[in-house]
Amino acid sequence: MTNRIEERKNDHLEICLKENVQAKRITTGFEELHLVHKALPEINRREIDLSIEVFNHKFSAPLIIESMTGGSPKAARINAVIAEAVEELGLGMGVGSQRAALEDPTAEKTFSIVREKAPNAFIMANLGAPQLVEGYGAKEARRAVEMLDADALTIHLNPLQEAVQPEGETSYEGVLEAIEKIVKGFDVPVIVKETGCGIAAAEAKQLEAIGVAAIDVAGAGGTSWAAVEYHRAKNQMDETRQRLGEAFWDWGIPTVASLIEVTQRVSVPVIASGGVRSGIDVAKALALGAAIVGLAYPVLDPAVHGIEEVKKKLQAIVEELRNTMFLVGADSIRKLKNTPVVVTGKMADWLSIRGFEPQIYARRGLSI
Ligand SMILES: Cc1cc2nc3c(=O)[nH]c(=O)nc-3n(C[C@H](O)[C@H](O)[C@H](O)COP(=O)(O)O)c2cc1C
């Protein structure tokens, strides 16, 4: 069982590193968002403060690396490199699903290396919702957190992935109740995240009602799990699965639509992720109300090449964010969150059809 999990996780890593696993026809919607340029910024770029505090933790910039890996020697190296980079840069990170280590304690080291390399950074443990339905409870959740001395536990929702992968666990009955059992009385914040298909307002409200500490939208427009499974099926010469992967390649709620749906209907902190690819995307997500922003795929390849590559990638994103803040005259993240944003095109259509209010972002600061 465990070896099969390890094999599958390695397949996922190799496919993500070598093949095209990004959305093809659907986009995040960031291209439909426009921050209003300020020709008189009246701030000093050198004095822009990017720091934030979320979950009682101080981050030097509003950026986390999303859950990706663990369970094999290669995964351990990737985790170690990302951990070292986020520790140095004052950011945060999640690990991949810890099921492999719960089923085989010899794999624990591939996750716990993260805390060794990042004694101070914000670290998130990770478990999948299907495992909760199958019987994982507070005991396993606590074990996952202890393994990393984690600051939070992330529970991922991945119905699309489970539905397109051959060994998928497709019972999602009772999943909300199973999450609620963990949330109640748990010692660290419990975050619920998607894995590339986004979360709509209705489900966000259900999650808030059972007491989750934060919601990570992980919307569509970035990494597609249907695409990953398409490549796996192709390698295994399984035509039916290959067709399924192709058909659902671009399934999901675009990240921007999901972010607006969720931030407008719940008051818990919202993490923006799914296809975030630049510091401009990060700034736009914050301006829409995200508490912090996450990205996964863009650091995977750099992590294989070492800590300097990861740092270079993250520093470039931070510099783009700083530039964007300069150009909208925001010298703090608080001010960036109040900067006007115009939502156009298909994102504006989505929101007005669904009854959300894109105008509230556009009219900020208008006194002319
Ligand atoms: C190689 C890889 C492995 C992943 N494994 C997990 C996982 O174990 N648990 C999880 O919650 N999300 C996992 N994800 C999903 C990411 O955390 C993220 O939600 C998704 O990739 C969207 O972000 P992106 O477009 O920036 O990649 C994985 C992503 C990648 C690329």
The ligand as an ORCA input file, in Angstrom:
! r2SCAN-3c Opt
* xyz 0 1
  C       3.669     18.362     -7.468
  C       2.473     18.833     -6.709
  C       2.011     18.075     -5.629
  C       0.907     18.500     -4.883
  N       0.504     17.768     -3.789
  C      -0.450     18.263     -2.959
  C      -0.766     17.622     -1.723
  O      -0.212     16.573     -1.381
  N      -1.693     18.207     -0.917
  C      -2.338     19.369     -1.265
  O      -3.111     19.899     -0.478
  N      -2.079     19.968     -2.449
  C      -1.158     19.464     -3.288
  N      -0.864     20.115     -4.463
  C      -1.701     21.256     -4.890
  C      -1.093     22.594     -4.531
  O      -0.967     22.744     -3.144
  C      -1.920     23.768     -5.105
  O      -3.168     23.844     -4.446
  C      -2.160     23.655     -6.599
  O      -1.028     23.115     -7.262
  C      -2.496     25.017     -7.227
  O      -1.426     25.929     -7.141
  P      -0.429     26.236     -8.370
  O      -1.299     26.563     -9.563
  O       0.389     27.409     -7.892
  O       0.395     25.014     -8.603
  C       0.232     19.707     -5.243
  C       0.705     20.457     -6.330
  C       1.806     20.042     -7.067
  C       2.271     20.888     -8.218
*
